[in-house]
Amino acid sequence: MSLTEKLRALAGRVEQHRDAILTEEATKNALVMPFLQALGYDVFNPAVVVPEFVADVGVKKGEKVDYALMNGGSVVAVVECKGFGSDLANEQFSQLYRYFAVTSARVGILTNGVQYWFYTDIDDRNKMDSLPFFRFDLNDIKNPHVQQLEKFKFDTFNLDNVLSTASFLKYSTLVQAEIIREMEEPSEEIVRFFASKVHKGRFTKGVRDQFEPIVAAAFREVVRDQVNHRLTSALEASSSRTGPDTVAEAPEPEPEIVTTEEEIEAYNIIRAVVREVIDVGRVHMRDAKSYCAILVDDNNRKPLARLHFNRKTKYVGLFDAGSEDRIGVECLEDLFGLADRLKATASTYAEA
């Protein structure tokens, strides 16, 4: 079984046992250990996976990190686990941070059983970076991400290989996030840049207001055209390989992210609900394959709600102290019944 197949099977387990994974220990047993097994680590061999790994850290004695991954007799990675459903952006990982500095590990992994964030020391040697260089999500399995995970498999792990790509991955991810942000809500600098290429005259507020939606729409059209071009090229290549007398089997593309009218309407309802406690200009929508996120300041660390509308039973994820609570909804009007909780979450970001 390939790594992709193992990961998809594990993702199916997440959905099957979601309601039963209630503790951190359950998260480790049901999700984290099978994930490590998928990467080829023998979780029952203490020479390969050491649970409750202990090392003295300064004046702190006997502290434990959840797992130490061994390879060739050395600690190559330390793993800290949080409870299923925890928001990793709001979690503390002080133990992981300390262990990184006092062991031979150059890789730290923070996980809630579904998301796996990988850290190293790009910015300052022997000091774990504050931002991960790679993030993997069982709810959003992509071929390029699986290819990166292949580098962490027990039988192919090569530290030099991992570190050589860590810097590229980290900054590439950050740049992609900035590109997406500019596509969704172009900054004045980007609008000014493109307007200056096609518009003669001064860049006034009126010109900015005119070109801001134009630039955003142009970004979307360029992306859509590129996707269509790649799909068309793939279909034509497949057809030429099969020949004139056979039926070409079109490659199955990865599902696209499609923002529906229902999600947009829900986003506008939430903005209307929270406008009493926070400037609605700070409320943003960021769509993904498995859910549509409503964020404050377009920041994943400031989740306001998640719209799980890509399924038969629709849910809205609400946040309390960083933990997501899924509420079933039958229609968009049900969002008004969640107004108090939405306002309470928004108010925690109001002064930020």
ABEGO torsion letter per residue (X at the ends): XBAAAAAAAAAAAAAAAAAABABAAAAAAAAAAAAAAAAGBBAABAAABBBGBBBBBEABBGBBBABBBBBGGBBABBBBBBBBGBBAAABBAAAAAAAAAABABABBBBBAGABBBBBBBAABBGBBBABBABBBBAABBBAAAAAAAAAABAAABBAAAAAAAAAAAAAAAAAAAAAAAAAABBBAAAAAAAAAAABBEBBBAAAAAAAAAAAAAAAAAAAAAAAAAAAAAAAAAAAAAAEAABBBBBBBBBBBBBBBAAAAAAAAAAAAAAAAABBAAABBBBBBAABBBBBBGGBAABBABBBBAABABBBBBBBBGGBBBBBBBABAAAAAAAAAAAAAAAAAAAAX
